[in-house]
Amino acid sequence: MANKKKEYAYKRAEDRKKEAKVKAKSKAFAASDAKRDRVKKARQNTRQCASGTPSEYQNDSDETGTAPVNMEKAYKLLAVQESISNSQAKALIDRGLVYVGNKKVMIARGALNKKTHFSVQRIEAIVPIFENSDLIVVDKPAFINSDEIERQFEGSSLLHRLDRETSGVLMLVKNEPFRERAIEAFKHNEVYKEYVAWVEGVFTEETVIHKPIITEKRHNRAYSKIARQGGKSATTEVYPLEVSGKKSKVKCIIHEGRTHQIRTHLRSIDFPIVGDELYGGGRYRRMMLHARKVTLLGLTFETKEPKIFSHFSQ
């Protein structure tokens, strides 16, 4: 009996030794794999930085949490290049105004090669096109929020809004009686609203899109889609104006003015707006949508298309 116990104890000891050796080998292999991954990742980052890849494809630190010696956060590099503060540089990137080559820098804190050169798209001036005792009408530039324009005109408030990258006619009212009259006109579809847009694809036949829209919050921002049930009624007339390669210029007339109505409707017929990545458009320097003309209570306001809208023209 004693011999059997000794034999059993000896086998257990041998088994423990074997298990220890296997664990040691496993740890060694895991460490080796991790090292190979770190080296591979570092080489990829080096190649990306050398080619000027924008910050959205970069890591802002290595395995120890420290930025590589030859890299720096995008907003800090931009601040030095433009001789502006870090906060101003970050704001430019957040607005979508900063590029490396033809690619937009998406993450202000992303790391880039210290030799990276940026191009900055400037915001055009806000141009008032009409004013009386009831309202102010401006030609809104792209890359500025409607609320920011409201703050610049003391004593007036927005009658409607345009998306940040949409340019064109924007109206602000000065008194409540006029606001009430204007809102009634909007409610009864008595306001003419005409937009122009460049879209992806070859658009050659006029069409009327009558599809209800529902808007929800996604990642703390508005997102609209065609409603399968319910939703708010929405009608958009679309007319072809020009075809250039695989892109088309169209005129859009909307009858309601739902959130992202034109963007949602054009996507629903597979003609997303150029630059409107949220709704399937290809990347471009801005979303190519412009509010060209509005008629309200017998008054008509019209703005010229931005110069960038001629870039696709033949």
C-alpha positions in Angstrom: 0.0 0.0 0.0 2.9 2.4 0.9 4.6 1.6 -2.4 1.5 2.5 -4.3 1.1 5.8 -2.5 4.8 6.6 -3.3 4.2 5.7 -7.0 1.1 7.9 -7.2 2.9 10.8 -5.6 5.8 10.5 -8.0 3.4 10.5 -11.1 1.6 13.6 -9.8 5.0 15.3 -9.4 5.9 14.4 -12.9 2.6 15.6 -14.3 3.0 19.0 -12.5 6.5 19.3 -14.1 5.0 18.6 -17.6 2.2 21.1 -17.0 4.7 23.8 -15.9 6.7 23.2 -19.1 3.7 23.5 -21.3 2.6 26.7 -19.6 6.0 28.2 -19.9 6.1 27.4 -23.7 2.6 28.8 -24.1 3.6 32.1 -22.4 6.8 32.2 -24.6 4.8 31.8 -27.8 2.2 34.4 -26.7 5.0 36.9 -25.9 6.6 36.2 -29.2 3.3 36.7 -31.1 2.6 39.9 -29.2 6.1 41.3 -30.1 5.6 40.4 -33.8 2.2 42.2 -33.7 3.8 45.3 -32.1 6.6 45.4 -34.7 4.1 45.0 -37.6 1.9 47.7 -36.2 4.8 50.1 -35.8 5.9 49.5 -39.4 2.4 50.1 -40.7 2.2 53.4 -38.7 5.6 54.5 -40.1 4.5 53.8 -43.7 1.1 55.7 -43.1 2.8 58.7 -41.6 5.4 58.9 -44.4 2.6 59.0 -47.0 0.7 61.7 -45.2 -2.3 59.6 -44.3 -4.9 61.6 -42.3 -5.4 61.1 -38.6 -8.5 58.9 -38.9 -6.1 56.1 -39.8 -3.5 56.7 -37.1 -3.0 55.7 -33.5 -2.1 58.5 -31.2 0.2 56.4 -29.0 2.3 53.3 -29.0 1.9 50.3 -26.6 3.2 52.3 -23.6 0.7 55.2 -24.2 3.4 57.6 -25.5 3.2 59.2 -28.9 6.1 58.1 -31.3 8.9 60.6 -31.5 8.2 61.5 -35.1 4.4 62.0 -34.6 2.2 64.6 -32.9 -1.5 65.1 -32.5 -3.2 66.6 -35.6 -4.6 69.7 -33.8 -1.2 70.6 -32.3 0.5 70.4 -35.7 -2.2 72.5 -37.3 -1.9 75.1 -34.6 1.8 75.5 -35.3 1.3 75.6 -39.1 -1.5 78.2 -38.9 -0.1 80.2 -35.9 -3.4 79.7 -34.0 -4.3 78.3 -30.6 -4.8 74.6 -30.0 -8.5 75.2 -29.3 -8.9 77.1 -32.6 -7.1 74.3 -34.5 -9.3 71.6 -32.9 -12.4 73.6 -33.9 -11.3 73.7 -37.5 -10.8 70.0 -37.6 -14.1 69.3 -35.8 -15.9 71.5 -38.5 -14.5 69.3 -41.2 -12.3 72.1 -42.7 -8.9 70.5 -42.6 -7.4 68.2 -45.2 -4.2 66.2 -45.8 -4.0 65.9 -49.6 -7.6 65.3 -50.7 -8.6 63.5 -47.5 -10.4 65.2 -44.6 -8.8 64.9 -41.2 -11.5 63.4 -39.0 -9.9 63.1 -35.5 -8.3 66.1 -34.0 -6.4 64.0 -31.4 -5.2 61.5 -34.0 -1.4 61.4 -34.5 0.3 62.4 -37.7 3.9 62.7 -38.9 5.4 66.0 -37.8 6.1 66.9 -41.4 2.5 66.6 -42.5 1.2 69.7 -44.3 -2.5 70.7 -44.0 -4.8 72.6 -46.3 -7.6 74.5 -44.6 -10.8 75.3 -46.3 -11.9 78.8 -45.3 -15.5 79.7 -44.3 -17.0 82.3 -46.6 -18.5 85.5 -45.2 -22.1 85.6 -44.1 -23.8 87.9 -46.7 -27.1 89.7 -45.9 -29.3 89.8 -49.0 -32.5 91.4 -47.7 -33.7 93.2 -44.6 -36.8 95.0 -43.6 -38.7 95.6 -40.3 -39.9 91.9 -40.3 -37.0 89.8 -41.3 -33.3 89.4 -42.3 -32.3 87.1 -45.1 -28.7 85.9 -45.5 -26.7 83.8 -47.8 -25.5 81.2 -45.4 -22.0 79.7 -46.1 -21.3 76.0 -45.6 -19.5 74.8 -42.4 -21.3 77.1 -40.1 -24.3 76.2 -37.9 -27.6 78.2 -38.3 -27.5 78.9 -34.5 -24.2 80.7 -34.9 -25.7 83.0 -37.5 -28.6 83.8 -35.3 -26.2 84.9 -32.5 -24.7 87.4 -34.9 -27.9 89.2 -35.6 -29.2 90.5 -32.3 -32.9 90.9 -32.0 -33.7 88.3 -34.6 -34.4 84.6 -34.4 -34.3 81.7 -36.9 -37.4 81.0 -38.9 -36.0 77.7 -40.2 -32.6 76.0 -40.3 -30.1 74.6 -42.8 -27.7 71.8 -42.1 -24.2 72.8 -41.3 -22.7 71.9 -44.7 -25.7 73.3 -46.6 -25.4 76.8 -48.0 -27.9 79.3 -49.3 -31.1 81.2 -48.3 -31.6 81.4 -44.5 -34.3 83.6 -42.9 -34.4 85.2 -39.5 -37.5 87.1 -38.2 -37.6 90.2 -36.1 -41.1 90.1 -34.5 -43.7 87.6 -33.4 -46.6 88.7 -35.6 -44.5 88.1 -38.8 -43.2 84.7 -37.3 -46.8 83.6 -36.8 -47.8 84.5 -40.4 -44.7 82.8 -41.8 -45.3 79.6 -39.8 -48.9 79.4 -41.0 -47.6 79.7 -44.6 -45.2 76.8 -44.0 -47.9 74.7 -42.4 -50.2 75.2 -45.4 -47.5 74.4 -48.0 -47.5 78.0 -49.2 -43.7 78.5 -49.2 -41.7 77.7 -52.3 -38.3 76.1 -51.5 -35.9 75.3 -54.3 -32.5 73.6 -53.8 -29.7 72.6 -56.2 -27.5 69.5 -55.5 -24.8 67.4 -57.1 -25.7 63.7 -56.7 -23.9 60.4 -57.3 -24.9 58.7 -60.6 -26.5 59.6 -63.9 -29.9 61.3 -63.3 -31.8 62.0 -66.5 -35.6 61.9 -65.8 -37.6 64.2 -63.5 -39.3 62.4 -60.7 -41.5 63.1 -57.7 -40.7 61.3 -54.5 -43.6 61.0 -52.1 -42.3 59.0 -49.2 -43.0 59.5 -45.4 -40.0 60.2 -43.3 -39.2 59.4 -39.7 -36.4 61.0 -37.7 -34.5 59.5 -34.8 -31.4 60.1 -32.8 -28.2 58.2 -33.7 -25.0 58.9 -31.8 -26.5 62.1 -30.5 -27.4 63.4 -34.0 -30.5 63.5 -36.1 -30.9 60.7 -38.7 -33.9 60.4 -41.0 -35.2 57.4 -43.0 -38.2 56.3 -45.1 -40.9 55.1 -42.7 -42.4 51.7 -43.4 -45.4 52.6 -41.2 -46.4 56.0 -39.9 -43.9 58.8 -40.3 -44.5 62.4 -41.6 -45.6 62.9 -45.2 -42.9 64.4 -47.4 -42.8 65.2 -51.1 -39.7 66.2 -53.1 -39.7 67.1 -56.9 -36.4 66.3 -58.6 -35.4 67.7 -62.0 -32.2 66.9 -64.0 -30.0 69.9 -64.8 -26.7 68.5 -65.9 -24.7 65.3 -66.1 -20.9 65.2 -65.8 -19.3 61.8 -65.8 -20.9 59.7 -63.1 -22.4 62.7 -61.3 -25.5 64.8 -61.9 -26.7 68.2 -61.0 -30.3 68.3 -60.0 -33.0 70.8 -58.8 -35.1 69.9 -55.9 -38.3 71.5 -54.8 -39.6 70.4 -51.4 -43.2 70.7 -50.2 -42.8 70.3 -46.4 -39.3 70.6 -45.1 -38.8 67.5 -42.9 -35.4 67.0 -41.2 -32.9 65.9 -43.9 -35.8 65.5 -46.4 -33.8 66.0 -49.6 -30.9 63.9 -48.4 -33.2 61.1 -47.3 -35.3 61.1 -50.5 -32.4 61.2 -52.9 -30.8 58.3 -51.1 -34.0 56.4 -51.3 -33.8 56.5 -55.1 -30.1 55.6 -55.1 -28.8 59.1 -55.9 -27.2 60.3 -52.7 -25.7 63.8 -52.5 -22.0 64.1 -53.2 -20.2 64.6 -49.9 -23.1 63.4 -47.8 -21.4 60.4 -46.2 -24.2 60.0 -43.6 -26.6 59.1 -46.4 -24.4 57.2 -48.7 -22.7 59.9 -50.7 -19.0 59.8 -51.6 -16.5 61.8 -49.7 -16.0 65.4 -50.9 -14.9 68.7 -49.6 -18.4 69.5 -48.5 -22.0 68.2 -48.9 -23.1 69.5 -52.3 -26.5 70.9 -51.4 -27.5 74.6 -51.8 -30.7 76.4 -50.9 -31.0 78.5 -54.0 -34.5 80.1 -53.8 -37.3 80.7 -51.3 -40.6 82.5 -51.8 -42.5 83.5 -48.6 -45.6 85.7 -48.2 -45.0 87.3 -51.6 -41.3 87.9 -51.1 -38.7 86.0 -53.2 -35.1 85.5 -52.1 -32.4 83.9 -54.3 -28.7 83.2 -54.0 -26.0 82.3 -56.4 -24.5 78.8 -56.3 -21.1 78.6 -54.5 -18.1 78.4 -56.9 -17.4 74.8 -55.8 -20.7 73.8 -57.6 -19.0 74.5 -61.0 -16.2 72.0 -60.3 -18.0 69.0 -61.8 -19.4 71.0 -64.8 -18.0 70.0 -68.2 
